């Protein structure tokens, strides 16, 4: 059982790490930088969970400024600013999806490490059969 946990743990760590790197590379290829008026990480390349979150927040701020504080749902269907609000909403959703992907990848790596440690612990535990043989000797 310990060996199975170790193998599964390694799979989780590798899959989580690969996912984290893949999402980071895809974000980086978009060549987006965090806006200069963002709350944090201004000018940083959007390639990680914190920069993606920061950029999503500033997109929301800019969209609300453009629409007079109204969200997509609050704007009249004929209002030309509705397209601005919709685009901002889609961009934010995409960035938040990447933030979630980073979180799931990190969680998978953490679970993998815990499984590896549990497997090592199980393998280090004395086998009942060995205990009985040692007791007879």
C-alpha positions in Angstrom: 0.0 0.0 0.0 2.9 2.4 0.8 4.4 1.8 -2.7 1.0 2.5 -4.3 0.6 5.8 -2.4 4.1 6.9 -3.4 3.5 6.2 -7.1 0.1 8.0 -7.0 1.7 10.8 -5.1 4.4 11.2 -7.8 1.7 11.2 -10.4 -0.2 14.0 -8.6 3.0 16.1 -8.1 4.0 15.7 -11.8 0.5 16.4 -13.1 0.0 19.4 -10.9 3.4 20.8 -11.8 2.8 20.3 -15.5 -0.6 22.0 -15.3 0.9 24.9 -13.3 3.7 25.4 -15.9 1.3 25.0 -18.9 -1.2 27.6 -17.6 1.7 30.0 -16.8 3.2 29.5 -20.3 -0.2 30.1 -22.0 -0.8 33.3 -20.0 2.7 34.5 -20.8 2.2 33.9 -24.5 -0.6 36.4 -24.5 1.9 39.2 -23.6 -0.4 40.9 -21.1 1.1 43.1 -18.4 -0.7 44.3 -15.3 -2.0 47.8 -15.8 0.0 50.6 -14.2 -3.0 51.7 -12.0 -3.6 48.2 -10.6 -3.7 47.7 -6.8 -0.6 45.5 -6.9 2.0 44.0 -9.3 1.8 47.0 -11.7 3.8 46.3 -14.9 4.3 42.6 -14.1 3.7 40.1 -16.9 0.5 38.2 -16.4 1.9 34.7 -16.0 0.9 33.6 -12.5 -2.1 33.5 -10.2 -1.4 36.8 -8.4 -0.7 38.8 -11.6 -3.8 37.3 -13.3 -6.0 38.2 -10.3 -4.6 41.8 -10.2 -5.3 42.2 -13.9 -8.8 40.9 -13.5 -9.5 43.4 -10.7 -8.2 46.3 -12.7 -10.2 45.3 -15.8 -13.3 45.4 -13.6 -12.4 48.9 -12.3 -11.8 50.2 -15.9 -15.1 48.6 -17.2 -17.1 50.2 -14.3 -15.5 53.6 -15.0 -16.4 53.3 -18.7 -20.0 52.3 -18.0 -20.7 54.8 -15.2 -20.5 52.2 -12.5 -23.0 49.9 -14.2 -22.5 46.2 -14.8 -23.4 44.3 -18.0 -26.8 43.3 -16.5 -27.6 46.8 -15.5 -27.0 48.4 -18.9 -29.8 48.8 -21.4 -29.7 46.3 -24.2 -29.3 49.1 -26.7 -26.5 50.9 -24.8 -23.3 50.7 -26.8 -21.3 50.4 -23.6 -22.9 47.0 -23.0 -20.3 45.6 -25.4 -17.5 47.1 -23.2 -19.0 45.5 -20.1 -19.4 42.2 -21.8 -15.8 42.1 -23.1 -14.5 43.0 -19.6 -16.7 40.3 -18.1 -15.3 37.7 -20.5 -11.7 38.8 -19.9 -12.2 38.6 -16.1 -13.8 35.2 -16.4 -10.8 33.9 -18.4 -8.3 35.3 -15.9 -10.2 33.9 -12.9 -10.3 30.5 -14.6 -6.5 30.6 -14.8 -6.4 31.6 -11.1 -8.5 28.6 -10.3 -6.3 26.3 -12.5 -3.2 27.5 -10.6 -5.0 26.7 -7.3 -6.1 23.2 -8.4 -2.6 22.5 -9.7 -1.0 23.6 -6.4 -3.5 21.5 -4.5 -2.8 18.5 -6.6 0.9 18.9 -5.8 0.2 19.3 -2.1 -2.0 16.2 -2.1 0.8 14.3 -4.0 3.4 15.3 -1.4 1.1 14.2 1.4 0.5 10.8 -0.4 4.3 10.3 -0.8 4.9 11.1 2.8 2.1 8.7 3.8 3.5 6.0 1.6 6.9 6.4 3.1 5.4 6.2 6.5 3.6 3.0 5.6 6.7 1.4 4.1 8.8 2.3 7.2 6.2 0.6 9.5 7.4 -2.9 10.6 5.7 -5.7 8.9 3.6 -7.9 11.2 5.2 -11.1 9.8 8.7 -9.8 10.5 7.6 -8.9 14.0 6.4 -12.5 14.6 9.6 -14.0 13.3 11.7 -11.7 15.4 9.7 -12.6 18.5 10.2 -16.3 18.0 14.0 -16.0 17.6 
